[in-house]
C-alpha cells in the first residue's frame, strides 16, 4: 500500500506520536510499512484463539482468516444477515429440520504438516463445542455423522434454525485439525493455532503490540488482496484516531463524537463507514415495582420521553432510532412503534391512573453519553409531573442490580437505561425477555404465554417470511407491556484509508480476508 506521507512527515504530528509512545506502543509497530500491508487497529490484545474458549475482538478476525468453516455470514437482498456455503465446501445443505449434510473440497491442507482437512476434523470441532464456553451457540447439536473422508451429516436433537448463523457460519463454526489439537494439553490452545488453513496464516504475535497475518500460499481459494495484515493493539480510542489521522493505521473504530466531526470534515485520504452494530438500547421499567404496576403509568412514561432529543443530545445525532430490540440487518427488525412522543397523552394517562407527584429513580451506567441521556429523560418526565433522580452506577454493581441471585436490589429498581449485545439471529436478542429470565436478565419482570409460544416457534420456523412475522409480533408484545422505551441500535463507526475497502462481520470485527484495495 502506498502512503503519501513519509515517516519524517508523520513524525511532525507530535501529539499523535507522544500519545502513542505514552501508551507503550513502539512507533515502528505503527509507522507505515509499505508494499501490500494492511494495518488494522485492534482494541485489546488476543487472549484465546480456541473457538471453544475465545473472548472475542481480534480473535474473531483471526478465526475467520486462518481456519476453515462450512458456511459464512452474508447479507441477503434485504440487507439481513444470512449464510452462504464457504469456499471450503463442495456443498452444505439443510436436508430436513434436524439434518445438515456437507461435503468438503479435496486438497485443503493444514499447515504444520497437519495433513488434509477431513470430515473427522469437522466432527471433532463441532462436537467439542457441546462442552465448551460457547455451547449456547450449539444448543441442540447431538453429533456429527461421518460418511466418508470428506462428507458427513450434522445431526440436531431438535430443530434449531439459528444453528446456521449462531454456530456453523460463526467463529464458533471454525474447524480445527483433530489429530494436532488432541495432542495439546487438555486438547485446548490459547494464542497459537495447532495448524491453519485459510486465506491467511497467523505468523507473528507480539503481546500488547501486534498480530501479523500473512497470505497463505497453499490456500486453494481466492487469494486475499493484501500480502500481510497487521492488527495493531491500540486500546485508547483517541490514540487510535490520532494514529489514523497520521496515516499510520488504515482501519480503526472511532467514537460517535469523532464520527459526527468526520461527517462534517474528513481528514485527507480518509473515508467514514457506518455499520449496523450488534447493540440494542432501551429504557426499562420494573413492572413489579409498586409505583410502576399500573400499565397506564408505564405507557405515560413511554409517551413522555422524547427519543429524538436523546439521540441528538446524547448520541451526537449519528445513532439511528430504535423501534424494537432486534437490530438493523437482522430478520425481524421493526421500522415503527405503536407509540410516539406525546406529553399531552402522557399527562392524560397519568390523570386516568390517578397519579400525581410521582417520584422515580433512573439508574444508569456511569458513562458520559448515558448520563447525558438521563438528563434529557429527567427533563422530559418533569414536563409531565414526574420527578426523576438520576443514579449513576459503576459497571460491576450495575449488572448485578436485576439479578435475584445477587440480593434484593431488584426490588428497588424502577427505571434504567440498558444496552445488550447480540448475534445476527433474531432468537438471540429476544431470548432475554422470556419468563425464565425474570430475576436474571428480564429486569422488566413480565411474562406472556403468547410470547413464550412464539419464541419456541421461531426457533423451528424455516420459512423466512413466517419467521419474520413471529419476531415482529414478539416485539409488539414487549412494547404493549409499556415497560420499554426503545432508544437506539448503537452503530459502529470506522475510519479507513481511501485506498482500502474494509469488510466487517456482524459484531463489527474486521474480516481481513475480505478487505480489498479501493
N, C-alpha and C positions, 0 to 999 in steps of 0.2 A: 504494500500500500504506500502510495506517495504522499508525503506531507509537505505543505508549502512552507512550514516554519522549520528552521534549523534548531538544533539544540541550543545554540548560542542565543537565538531569538527567544526561545521558550524560557530560558533561564532569566530573561529580563522580567518575567512575571514573578517578581519576588514574593508577593503574597501567596501565590499558589505553591511555590517551592518551599517557602517557610512552613506553610501548613502541612504539606506532605511530609517534610522532614521531621516536623514536630511529632507527627503521628507514628514515627518509626518506620516509614516506608522509604526504602532506598531509591533515590532518583533514577538509578539505572534500571530499576524494575518498572518504571512507568514512562521513562523517556523513550521516544519512538524508535523502535526497531523497524526498519523499512523492509520491503520485499515480501509482501504476502502475509504479514502478521496482523491479525485482528486482535485488538486489545479491549477486553470487556471488564468492567468493574464488577467485582463480586462483593456482596455485603456480608462479611464474615467468612472465616476460613472453613474448608471442608473438615468434617469430623468422621463420618462413616459413609463409605460408598456402597456398602452392602445394602441392597434394596429391601431387605427384611428389617433393617435396623437404622436406616438413614435418618437424617434430621431434615434435610431439605436444602433450599438455596442452590448453590453451585453444584452440589451433589446430584441434583436432578439433571442439570445440564450435562454433567459427565456421564450419567447413566444413559441418556438419550444418544449421546455422541459415540459412546465406546462399547455399548452392549447391544446384542440383537433383541428383537421382540417380534411378536406375531402381527401386531397391528399398531397403528399410530393415530394420534388425535388429529382431526382436520375439521375445518368448518364446512357446513353444508350450504346450500344455496340461500338459506335464510340467515346465515351468519351464526348458526348454533353449532356447538361442538358435537361432533360425531366421530366415527372411526373409519379407517380405510386399511386394507392389507398393507403390510410393510414390505420393504424391499428384500426382506429375508425369506419370504414365503412364495411358494407356487400358488397356494390358496389357503384361505382360512374362512370358515363359514359357519353360521348358526344352522345346524341340521334340524333341531327341534328346540323346545323350551329348555331342555337340560343337557344338550349335547352340542359341542362346538368342535368341528374337525379342522385339522391343519396339515399341511404338507410343506416342509422346509425346502428351500432350494439346496441343491447339492453343491459342494465345493466351497462352503463357508468355513473358513479356517480360524481357529482360535490362535492367538499369539502364545508365546511361551511353550511352543511345541505341544499345544493342547489338543491337537487333532481336529477333526471336523465337528461342526455343530450338529447335534443329533436330537431326535425326539426324546431320548433319555435325558438330555440336558433340560429340555422343556419340562418334562415330568418332575425332575428333581427341583428345578427352580420354582415351579408353581406350588408344588406340594409342601415345600419348606416354608412358604408364606402362611400356611394354615396356623402354625405355631409361632409366628414372628410378631414383631411390634406392629406390623401393618396388616394383621389378619383381618381387620374390618374391611379391607378392600376386597377380600375374597370370602364373604360370609357363608356362601352356600357351596363352595368348592368341595367336592367329595374326593376325586382323584383324577389323574390323567392316565388314560389307557394308551400304551404304545402299540402301534400297529406294525411298523417296521422301522428301519433305521432313521427315516426322515418324516414319518407321519404318525399321527395319533389323534385321540379324541379327549377333549376336556369334558369331564362329567360333573354336573352340578347336582346337589341333593334336591334342590327346589329351584324353580325358575328365578332368575335374577338378571333383568335386562341390563342393569348398571355394571355387570361384570366387565363389559367391554371398556367403558371409559374409566371406571374406578380401578380395574385390575389389568386386563390384557394390554390395553393401549397406553397405560400409565407407566411411570417409573417403577411401579410395583409389578409390572409385567416384564421386567428385564430378565433375560435368560443368562444363566451362568454355566460355566463348564463343570459338570458334575464331578468328574474324576479329580480335577485340581482343587475344587472347593472342599471336597470331602477330606483332603489331606491336611487342611488347615485345622488349627486348634478350635474345637467346638464347631467346625465347619462354618466359620464366620470370618469376616475380614473387616478392616477399617478403612485405611487410606491407600491401599494398594490392591488393585484388581488381581485375582488369581490368573486371569487371562482376559483378553479383549478381542472383540470382533465388531468393528463399527467403522464409520467413515473416518473417525479419529481414534488415536490411542493416547492415553494419558502417559506422558513420558517423563514428567518432572513435577515435583511439588515441593515448594519451599514454604514451610509453615509460616503463617501470618504474612506472607508476601504474595505468592502467586502459584497458580496451577497451569501447566502447559499441556495443551493437546496438539499433537502433530498428525497430519493427514496420513492415513493408513494405506501404504502401497499395496497391501494384499486385499483391500476391500473390493468386492465384486460389483457393488452398485455404483451409482453416480458419484463421481469424485467431488469432494467439497470444494468450495470456492477459494478457501484460504489454506496456505501451507501450514500455518500454525494459528492457534487461538490461545491467547494468554488471558487467563482470568486473574485479575489483579485485586488483591484484598485491600479495599479502602472502606472501612466501616463508617467513617464520618461522611455524611451526605454532602455537606458543604465543601469538604476537601475534595470529594469526587467531582463536584461541579466545577471547582477551580481547575482541577487536573484536566477535565474535559475542555474547558474554555482555553486552556493552554495547549490543546491539541495533543494531549498525552494519553488520553483514553478515548476509544472510538465509540463506545456504547456505555451509558450509565443511566440508572434510575435517578429521578430528580424529585424534589418536593413540589407540592401543589403551588406554593408561592413562586418557586422558580419557573414552573410551567406557565403560570399567569404572566410572568415577566417575559418569558421567551415567546409567548403568543403575540406580544406587542413588538418585540425586537429580538430576533435570533442572533447569536454570535455568528461571525463569519464562518462559512463552511459547515454550518450545523443544520440539523433538521430536528423537528419535535414529533414524537409519536405518542399517541394516547391509545392505550389498550384497555378493554374492559377488565376490571380487576376481579379477583375471586372473593371480594369482600361485600358484605351487606350490613347496613347500619340502620338502626331504628330507635325510637323512644319506646320503652316498655313500661307497662303498668301492672302492678300486683293485684290481680282480681280477687285475691283472698283478703286483702287489707280492708279493714272496716271503712276507711274513707273512700275506697275505690270499688266497693262491691256493687254499687248501683251502676248499671251499664250506661245510664244517661249521663252520669258524671264522666265516665271514660270517653264517651262519644263527644261530650262537650270539650274535653281536652284535645281530642283529635282535631276538632274544627277550630280550636283557639290558637293553634300553633302554625305560624307562617313558615313553612319549609323553604320556600323560595328565598326568604330573607336569611335563613340559616345558611343556605348554600352560598349565597353571596357574601355574607359577613364572616362565616367561619371556614368556608372551604374555597375561598378566593374566586368563587364564581366559575370554577372549572370542573366541578363534580356533577354528574347527572342526577336528576331527581328520581327517587325510587317509588314504586307503586306496589311493592311486594318484597318477598325475601329471596327470590330467585334472580340472580344477577343477569346482566346483559350477556347474550351469547350462549345462554343455557336454556334448553327446552322448558317452556312454561313461564318465561319472563313476561310480566304484565306491563302494559303501557298506559294504564289508567287505574285510578282508585274510585271508590264509591263515595268518598267524602272529599271536601276541599276546605281551604282556609275560609272561615266564615264566623267572625266574632259574634255577630248578632245571633246566629243559630246556636252558638256555644252558650251565650247568655240565656237564651230561651230554654235550652236543655237543663241548665243548672236550676232555673226557676221551676221547671217541671219536677225536678228531683227534690225541690225544697231545700236546696243547699245554698248557703251564703257564708262568707268569711272563711272559706276553705283554705287551710294551710298544708302544704305538701313539701317533702324533701325530694330533691333531684340529685341523684348520685351519679358521678362520672369518674372515669379515669383522669388522673391529674395530668392532662395534656393540653397544650395551648389551644388547639382547634376545638377540643371538646368543651373547654371552659368557655370559649367564645360562643359556641352553640348554646350552652346552658344559659348564658346571659341573655341571649335573644329569646329563648324559651321563657325565661323568667319574666321578661318584659311583656311577651305575648299573653301569658297567663294572668299577669297583673291587670291587663286591659279588660279581662272578663271577671275580675274579682277574686282571683286565686293567688295567694301569696306563696312564693316558692323560695326555699332556702337551698342554695347550691352547696353540695358536699363533695369536694374532690377527694379521691382515694387513690393511693398508690396501687400498682399492678397486683401485687400478691394478695393483699386484703380484698381488693375489688372482686377478683374472680372467685372468692370464697363466699361472697355475700348471699347468693341464692342457693347455696348447697346445704341441704339439711344435715349432711354428714359433718359439716364444719361448725355446727352450733345453731343458734336461734336468730341470727341476723336476718334471715329471710322473712321472718315475721314482721320486721320493721321496714322492709323495702316498700317503697311507694312508686317513685318514678326513677328511671335511669336511662342513660344512653348506652347502647350496646352495639358491638360490631363482632360478627363472626366471619370466618373464612370457610370456603367450601371447595369441593372438587367439581368438575364440569358435568355432573349428572344431577338432575333436579331432586332426586331422592336424598342427596346429601344435605343441602341447606335446609330442607324441610323436616328432616328426621328429629331435630332437637325440640320440636314443639308437640311431640306425641305425649300421651298420658304417662308413659313410663319415664318421661324426662322431667315430670313435675318434681321439684326438690333436687333436681340435678341441673339441667340446662334450660328447662322450660320455666323460667323465672316468673312468667306471667301466670302460671299455675292454673290453667284451664284445661279442659278436655272436651272432646266431642266425638260421639260414636261414628258419625259420618266421616269425620277426618281420619279416624283410625282405619276404617274400612277402605277409604280411598288410598291411604298410604300402602296398604297391602296390595291393592290392585295395581298401583303404579309401579311396584317392583316387578310385576309379571307381565304387564301390558306391552306387547311388541309393536302394536300399531302406533306410529309416531303421533298422528293427529289425536287419537283417543287418549294417548298418554299425556299429551299437552293439556287437554281439557281437564284431566284429573288434577294436575298441579295448579292450573288456573283456579279451579274450584276450591282447592285446599287453601290457597292464599286468600280467597274471598271469605272463607270460613274464619280464618285468622283475623282478618280485618273486621268482620262483623262482631267479634268479641269486644271491640272498642279498645282493646289492650295494646294496640300498635299504632304508632305514627311513623310511617315509612320515611326514611331520610334520604339515603344515597347508596349507590354502589361505588364505593371509593375506587376511582380509576387508577391505573398505573401510568405514569408518565416517564418517558425516556427521551434523552437527547442522544443523537448519534451523528457521526460524521456523514456529510452528504455523499461520500464515496462508498458508503455501506448501506445495504438494505438488511436490517436485522429481522430476526424471527423469534417468536416467543411461544412458550407453552401456556396452558390455561392459567397457571399460577403466576405467570409473569417472568419465569426464568428464561434466559436466552437459550434458544436452540441453535447451538454453534454450527451444527451440520447443515442447517437450513439457511444460514446467513449467506448473503451474496454480495457481489460488488454492484454498486449502483450504475 
